[in-house]
Amino acid sequence: MKEIGKIWMNGKLVPFKDAKVHVLTHALHYSTSIFEGIRCYDTPNGSAIFRLPEHVDRLFKSAKLYSMKMQFSKKIISDAIIKTVQVGGLKESYIRPLAYYGYGTMGLTPTTNNVDVSISCWEWKMGESEAGKFSGAKCKVSSWIKIDSRSQPMQAKAASNYANAALARMEALENGYDEAIMLNYHGKVAEGSAENIFIIKDDIIQTPPLSAGGLEGITRDSIIRIIEKNGGFVIEQDLERDDLYNADEIFMTGTAAEVKSVTQIDKVKIGNGKMGNITKALQKSFTDVVMGKDERFLPWLTFI
Ligand SMILES: Cc1ncc(COP(=O)(O)O)c(C=O)c1O
């Protein structure tokens, strides 16, 4: 991690190395934090944050699901995100707003503790999340089952959801794969460890409904809207493991992953084992959008 710029903590910009919390911070013990992952792209017209209002909305939605009383408004958080990016001076970056129950009462009930907020930003170049971006990722169907909303609110981007995701990701990597695909308790496809998933069969693009347990990804939404704007459509329906093996093409979407092709699942080759044409075309369309080259989607960019 290159320690560049400053970190915004509860309204103050502090030097990167000084952005510290107390060891008795509630979230450290009980996972009571929520966060966002946002990209800022180096476009030909300057640096631009992709879908900033949608990310801030999701942060507040996550906070509500954990009864967190945010001490800052959406406007203050949005302005603070822009400020943190500007102060960092990076053209391309990954931005991590985080809200967490802080230091105060130690016990399971955090609601009397302050909800502290930080915004960090670090260097992240386009396409840096490489597995599958250019050549195709090899994925393992995880032996870990995706937790669901009977246990925790899955539409919160909450740290507590990521222990499950990290187990799946580690298992996949330890077994020589690039990424995990998680099934839910009904055996239906939920998502990757940190990406939504799409399959293409006979030119029909399909993705699991959010009720399958995946996060309402902003990249997922962007891809669906790009497809629709270009005259196509996406069918949301439950997918089985068989659907994965039989697909002609598979891709995953996420802020970090962008549009990532999947060419193998377990020991099964997907389609001809190479990135498919539809995935390739969508990667290009998505890149055009984030780079500000598609005027129809310019409102998704916040130039800084
Ligand atoms: C579990 C999970 N699913 C899906 C996504 C994709 O969401 P987005 O496209 O908003 O980054 C992410 C990443 O944020 C994630 O962590």
The ligand as an SDF file (V2000), in Angstrom:
LIG
                    3D

 16 16  0  0  0  0  0  0  0  0999 V2000
  -20.3820   -9.3610   -2.4390 C   0  0  0  0  0  0  0  0  0  0  0  0
  -20.3320   -8.4240   -3.5880 C   0  0  0  0  0  0  0  0  0  0  0  0
  -21.1540   -8.6440   -4.6330 N   0  0  0  0  0  0  0  0  0  0  0  0
  -21.1400   -7.8170   -5.6990 C   0  0  0  0  0  0  0  0  0  0  0  0
  -20.2910   -6.7400   -5.7660 C   0  0  0  0  0  0  0  0  0  0  0  0
  -20.3340   -5.8320   -6.9470 C   0  0  0  0  0  0  0  0  0  0  0  0
  -20.8790   -4.5910   -6.5670 O   0  0  0  0  0  0  0  0  0  0  0  0
  -20.4420   -3.2610   -7.2800 P   0  0  0  0  0  0  0  0  0  0  0  0
  -20.6430   -3.4790   -8.7250 O   0  0  0  0  0  0  0  0  0  0  0  0
  -21.3570   -2.2350   -6.7110 O   0  0  0  0  0  0  0  0  0  0  0  0
  -19.0350   -3.0330   -6.9360 O   0  0  0  0  0  0  0  0  0  0  0  0
  -19.4130   -6.4990   -4.7120 C   0  0  0  0  0  0  0  0  0  0  0  0
  -18.4790   -5.3710   -4.7310 C   0  0  0  0  0  0  0  0  0  0  0  0
  -18.7960   -4.3270   -4.2200 O   0  0  0  0  0  0  0  0  0  0  0  0
  -19.4370   -7.3510   -3.5930 C   0  0  0  0  0  0  0  0  0  0  0  0
  -18.6030   -7.1530   -2.5790 O   0  0  0  0  0  0  0  0  0  0  0  0
  1  2  1  0
  2  3  1  0
  2 15  2  0
  3  4  2  0
  4  5  1  0
  5  6  1  0
  5 12  2  0
  6  7  1  0
  7  8  1  0
  8  9  2  0
  8 10  1  0
  8 11  1  0
 12 13  1  0
 12 15  1  0
 13 14  2  0
 15 16  1  0
M  END
$$$$
